[in-house]
Amino acid sequence: MTTLRFFQGFFGSPALANGGATFSDIYSLLYVPYQLSWWVFAAWGGPALGPLMAGFAVPAKNWHWSLWEIAWMAAPMLVILLLLMPETSASTILLRRARRLRKLTGKSRLQSQSEIDQRQLSASGILVDALIKPIEITLKDPAVMFVNIYTALFYGIYYTFFEVFPLIFPSRYGFNLGETGLAFLSCQVGAALGVTIYFSYLYWYMIPDNLRNGLRQQEHRLVPAIFGSFLISTGLFLFGWTARASIHWIVPLIGVVIFVLGTFLVLHSIFVYLPLSYPKYAASLFAGNDLTRSSVACGSILFARPLFLNVGIAEGVTLLGGLSVVGILGTGAIYHYGAQLRARSKFAQD
């Protein structure tokens, strides 16, 4: 079972690593944040649908049924991607164009830039760029390191809710398995609010400002993240301190909505900030970020339940809220000093 779960994550990871870079290939710099918003929405809202579907499917059928649901959803998407998804990489498109021109004209000197560059590549060089470069950038660039650690922190916190909900809602509010799955819809509500607020921010402020004044420093994209970092802590404290039988269940779920809204704003701002600051390494940055946050999320599922059982739910969530306060300070520091850090980085670009 562990081996199969490994392969499921292994084959599913390219979408997380390459999705952001693919949007950058397709859409202009001004409008790519719109597309990234849907990607971030799926990252936060998608996992919340799993407990909802399983909460009703497993009691009615068995645990195998929830896995069949995943296969039914993934199979059509695989067919659509294979048949309809076009190539988006500019270098690959130019490579194919050069090959067609050589075939039509017989002129071997017609080559794309990627072919010229690949003459100097070796198997070890490709391996380094694919596997080592994301780790190297993370370790050598303090701004990227903070971003990866911070996103890993609240991504791990988010996945602890997969353990908190079953501990709270059945015992304190009498929810059955299906109703507990419905409680996860609060994550969807928070993600939907995040999309709405960020779209409004882009439409009414960011894009008009860029059209009038040009692109500002990349740190200007972190403004929503500053507000979001406050919401993360607020949502965690509200959830931890109100999840008790004497308080209506809607109150802690409001805390979940606030928390997910904050994480949406932070994560989206970071996903715009990173490729703007390091466009050459966009795919590597997304891969490194995905590796970091997914590893912490995996570990959080293991330690979350013992944490809450040993220290208490309110105390455990308060601990997580206290850790998230560090993110408020860090986000403000990156906003104010990010330009200076990028000036010292060999990876960043103006």
Helices and strands as residue ranges (DSSP letters): H 2-26, H 32-60, H 63-84, H 90-105, H 113-118, H 123-127, I 128-132, H 133-140, H 142-173, H 177-183, H 185-201, I 202-206, H 207-213, G 218-222, H 223-242, H 250-277, G 279-281, H 282-311, H 313-344
